[in-house]
Amino acid sequence: MAWSWPVIYIANDAGSAELSPLFANKVPHSLIEMKSADFCFAGHGPPDPTGHDLITVGIERKTLGDLIASMHSGRLMAKQIPRMLETYEYSYLLVEGSYRCNPGTGLIEEYTKLGWTPPRGGGKKGLSYAAIDHFLTSITLRTPVRLVRTSSYHQTVEAVISLYHYFQTRWDQHGSWKTFHSPGPPMAITSQPRENDSTDGEWEKWVLRLVAKELPGIGWERSLAVTEVFANARQAIMADPREWQAVKGVGAGIAGRVARALGKMKGER
């Protein structure tokens, strides 16, 4: 799609379009047909070595009932999230609804006009709070998708607007963003390959992981998949975006971000 900037795009289908009037007189917005996400916009991200910092953000909205339905069908994990990750540099899952764990049964309950009731799609026996919590935890741990929770559609609109305003500010101008933290491996590493005593390219693969984990959209989890495609850091750095898409979990969007971070134009070796 051709991006106009600054404006929030809202999907013109059920689940999104009805919220459009709530954006009036607050931010520029436009209803359009979207293949991925319910809201999206362009903004500023971390600049690459050339100073390019334009990024795109996609937000998928799920009410609690929608989330439960997509959990049962597998649609969210199989189609919607992969499509978002291929389309946008930053992807958010927004879960809307006021819900709790019933203290006596452990089942999930949603607050409605009738009080605390079982949510739509929970089945006759109900759905455990842990099932929803584990599902959301898996999404945030296994994908780069960030999670936002809201209690009402009014708060949803404000959360989208808040994210929009955040990304309209240049990266180095955020007052709360003064230091950078480089996370370590997701689990303790008891031994690391050494240059002089490694075999079968173990040390080169380790260096490749150290480099790859710092690239946008890669991190520790995907850095292991990077070593299955590239033999060493030099090969990965010289690869073009199409070669990066051979890495499991890397689509066109992440491959483009990696290329910009490495200082290459798209398609350039």
C-alpha positions as CSV (number, residue, x, y, z in Angstrom):
1,M,0.0,0.0,0.0
2,A,1.0,3.6,-0.5
3,W,1.6,5.1,2.9
4,S,0.5,8.6,3.7
5,W,2.1,10.1,6.8
6,P,1.0,10.9,9.4
7,V,-2.4,9.1,9.5
8,I,-3.9,6.0,11.2
9,Y,-5.3,3.5,8.8
10,I,-8.4,1.6,10.0
11,A,-9.6,-1.6,8.3
12,N,-13.0,-1.1,6.8
13,D,-14.5,-4.4,8.0
14,A,-16.4,-5.6,11.0
15,G,-14.3,-5.4,14.2
16,S,-12.5,-2.2,13.2
17,A,-14.7,0.2,11.2
18,E,-17.2,0.8,14.0
19,L,-14.5,2.4,16.0
20,S,-13.7,5.0,13.4
21,P,-16.0,7.7,14.8
22,L,-14.1,7.6,18.1
23,F,-10.9,8.7,16.3
24,A,-12.6,11.9,15.0
25,N,-11.1,15.2,16.1
26,K,-8.2,13.3,17.7
27,V,-5.9,12.1,15.0
28,P,-5.9,11.9,11.2
29,H,-7.4,8.6,10.1
30,S,-8.7,6.8,7.1
31,L,-10.8,3.7,6.5
32,I,-9.2,1.4,3.9
33,E,-9.2,-2.3,2.9
34,M,-6.4,-4.0,4.7
35,K,-5.0,-7.5,4.2
36,S,-3.4,-7.6,7.6
37,A,-4.1,-6.0,11.1
38,D,-7.0,-3.8,12.1
39,F,-5.0,-0.6,12.5
40,C,-1.7,0.5,11.0
41,F,0.5,3.6,10.5
42,A,3.9,4.7,9.6
43,G,6.3,6.3,12.0
44,H,9.9,6.6,13.3
45,G,12.0,3.7,14.4
46,P,15.7,3.2,15.2
47,P,17.7,4.8,12.4
48,D,19.9,2.6,10.3
49,P,23.5,3.6,9.4
50,T,22.2,5.7,6.5
51,G,19.8,7.6,8.8
52,H,16.7,5.9,7.4
53,D,14.1,5.6,10.2
54,L,10.7,5.2,8.5
55,I,9.0,2.1,9.9
56,T,5.4,0.7,9.8
57,V,3.3,-0.5,12.7
58,G,0.4,-3.0,12.6
59,I,-2.1,-3.6,15.4
60,E,-4.5,-6.6,15.4
61,R,-7.5,-6.1,17.7
62,K,-9.1,-9.1,19.4
63,T,-12.0,-9.0,21.9
64,L,-11.8,-11.8,24.4
65,G,-14.4,-13.8,22.5
66,D,-12.5,-13.3,19.2
67,L,-9.3,-14.4,20.9
68,I,-10.9,-17.6,22.1
69,A,-12.3,-18.3,18.7
70,S,-9.0,-17.7,17.0
71,M,-7.2,-19.9,19.6
72,H,-9.5,-22.8,18.9
73,S,-9.3,-22.4,15.1
74,G,-5.6,-21.7,14.9
75,R,-6.2,-18.8,12.6
76,L,-4.3,-16.2,14.6
77,M,-1.1,-18.1,14.9
78,A,-1.3,-19.8,11.4
79,K,-2.4,-16.8,9.3
80,Q,-2.9,-13.4,11.0
81,I,0.4,-13.1,13.0
82,P,2.6,-14.4,10.1
83,R,0.9,-12.0,7.7
84,M,1.5,-9.1,10.2
85,L,5.1,-10.0,10.7
86,E,5.7,-10.0,6.9
87,T,3.9,-6.7,6.4
88,Y,5.0,-4.5,9.3
89,E,8.3,-3.8,11.1
90,Y,6.5,-3.6,14.5
91,S,3.4,-5.8,15.2
92,Y,1.0,-5.6,18.2
93,L,-1.8,-7.9,19.4
94,L,-4.4,-5.8,21.3
95,V,-6.6,-7.9,23.5
96,E,-9.8,-6.0,24.5
97,G,-11.9,-7.0,27.5
98,S,-12.2,-7.0,31.3
99,Y,-11.6,-10.5,32.4
100,R,-10.4,-12.5,35.5
101,C,-9.7,-15.9,36.9
102,N,-12.7,-17.2,39.0
103,P,-11.1,-17.7,42.4
104,G,-13.1,-20.8,43.1
105,T,-13.0,-22.7,39.7
106,G,-10.0,-21.3,37.9
107,L,-12.2,-20.6,34.9
108,I,-11.9,-17.4,32.9
109,E,-14.8,-14.8,33.4
110,E,-15.5,-11.6,31.5
111,Y,-17.2,-8.6,33.0
112,T,-20.4,-7.5,31.2
113,K,-23.6,-5.8,32.0
114,L,-24.7,-9.0,33.7
115,G,-21.6,-9.0,35.9
116,W,-18.9,-11.7,35.8
117,T,-20.0,-14.3,33.2
118,P,-18.3,-17.0,31.1
119,P,-17.0,-15.5,27.8
120,R,-18.3,-16.3,24.4
121,G,-16.7,-19.4,23.0
122,G,-15.7,-20.9,26.3
123,G,-17.8,-24.0,25.9
124,K,-20.3,-25.6,28.2
125,K,-17.6,-26.6,30.7
126,G,-15.9,-23.2,30.6
127,L,-12.3,-22.3,29.7
128,S,-9.5,-22.1,32.2
129,Y,-7.7,-18.8,32.8
130,A,-4.4,-20.6,32.4
131,A,-5.4,-21.7,28.8
132,I,-5.7,-18.0,27.7
133,D,-2.7,-16.9,29.7
134,H,-0.5,-19.7,28.2
135,F,-1.7,-18.9,24.7
136,L,-0.8,-15.2,25.0
137,T,2.5,-16.1,26.7
138,S,3.4,-18.4,23.8
139,I,2.7,-15.6,21.3
140,T,5.0,-13.1,23.1
141,L,7.8,-15.6,23.6
142,R,7.7,-17.3,20.3
143,T,7.1,-14.3,18.0
144,P,8.2,-10.6,18.0
145,V,4.6,-9.6,18.5
146,R,4.0,-7.2,21.4
147,L,0.9,-7.5,23.6
148,V,-1.4,-4.7,24.6
149,R,-4.4,-5.2,26.9
150,T,-7.4,-2.9,27.2
151,S,-10.7,-3.1,29.1
152,S,-13.1,-1.4,26.7
153,Y,-13.3,-0.2,23.1
154,H,-12.8,3.3,24.3
155,Q,-9.5,2.3,25.9
156,T,-8.6,0.5,22.7
157,V,-8.9,3.7,20.7
158,E,-6.8,5.6,23.2
159,A,-4.2,2.8,23.2
160,V,-3.9,2.9,19.4
161,I,-3.7,6.7,19.4
162,S,-1.0,6.5,22.2
163,L,1.1,4.1,20.1
164,Y,0.6,6.3,17.0
165,H,1.9,9.4,18.9
166,Y,4.8,7.4,20.3
167,F,6.0,6.4,16.9
168,Q,5.6,9.9,15.5
169,T,8.5,11.0,17.7
170,R,12.0,10.4,16.5
171,W,13.8,7.6,18.3
172,D,16.5,9.8,19.9
173,Q,13.9,12.3,21.2
174,H,12.0,9.9,23.5
175,G,12.7,11.2,27.0
176,S,12.2,7.7,28.6
177,W,14.6,6.0,26.2
178,K,18.0,7.0,27.6
179,T,19.8,3.7,27.7
180,F,19.9,0.5,25.7
181,H,19.9,-3.0,27.0
182,S,21.2,-5.9,25.0
183,P,19.5,-9.0,26.4
184,G,21.6,-12.2,26.8
185,P,20.6,-15.7,25.8
186,P,17.1,-16.9,26.9
187,M,18.8,-19.7,29.0
188,A,22.1,-20.1,30.8
189,I,25.0,-21.1,28.6
190,T,27.5,-23.3,30.4
191,S,30.1,-23.4,27.7
192,Q,30.9,-21.3,24.7
193,P,33.1,-22.3,21.7
194,R,36.5,-20.8,21.6
195,E,38.5,-19.8,18.5
196,N,41.4,-22.1,19.1
197,D,39.7,-25.3,20.1
198,S,36.4,-25.3,18.3
199,T,35.6,-27.9,15.6
200,D,33.2,-28.0,12.6
201,G,32.9,-24.2,12.5
202,E,31.4,-24.0,16.0
203,W,33.2,-20.8,16.9
204,E,32.2,-19.1,13.6
205,K,28.5,-20.1,14.2
206,W,28.7,-18.7,17.7
207,V,30.1,-15.4,16.4
208,L,27.3,-15.4,13.8
209,R,24.7,-15.7,16.5
210,L,26.3,-12.8,18.5
211,V,26.0,-10.6,15.4
212,A,22.6,-11.9,14.2
213,K,20.9,-11.4,17.6
214,E,21.5,-7.6,17.4
215,L,19.7,-7.3,14.0
216,P,16.1,-6.0,14.0
217,G,13.5,-8.8,14.1
218,I,16.1,-11.6,14.8
219,G,17.1,-11.8,18.5
220,W,18.4,-14.9,20.3
221,E,15.6,-17.2,19.2
222,R,15.9,-16.6,15.5
223,S,19.7,-16.3,15.6
224,L,19.9,-20.1,15.9
225,A,17.8,-20.4,12.7
226,V,20.3,-18.0,11.0
227,T,23.1,-20.5,11.6
228,E,21.2,-23.1,9.7
229,V,21.2,-20.9,6.6
230,F,24.6,-19.1,6.8
231,A,28.0,-20.6,7.7
232,N,29.5,-17.4,9.3
233,A,28.9,-13.7,9.9
234,R,30.6,-12.6,6.7
235,Q,28.2,-14.7,4.6
236,A,25.2,-13.4,6.4
237,I,26.3,-9.8,6.1
238,M,26.9,-10.2,2.3
239,A,23.5,-11.9,1.7
240,D,20.7,-10.1,0.0
241,P,17.1,-9.9,1.5
242,R,15.9,-12.9,-0.6
243,E,18.6,-15.1,1.0
244,W,17.6,-13.9,4.5
245,Q,14.0,-15.0,3.8
246,A,15.3,-18.6,3.8
247,V,15.7,-18.2,7.6
248,K,12.8,-19.8,9.4
249,G,10.5,-17.0,10.7
250,V,12.0,-14.3,8.5
251,G,9.6,-12.7,5.9
252,A,10.0,-9.8,3.5
253,G,9.5,-7.2,6.2
254,I,12.2,-8.5,8.6
255,A,14.5,-9.2,5.7
256,G,14.2,-5.6,4.6
257,R,14.9,-4.3,8.1
258,V,18.0,-6.5,8.3
259,A,19.2,-5.2,4.9
260,R,18.8,-1.6,6.0
261,A,20.5,-2.3,9.3
262,L,23.5,-3.8,7.4
263,G,23.7,-0.7,5.2
264,K,22.5,-2.2,1.9
265,M,19.6,-1.2,-0.3
266,K,17.0,-3.8,-1.0
267,G,18.2,-6.4,-3.5
268,E,21.8,-5.1,-3.3
269,R,24.7,-7.4,-2.4
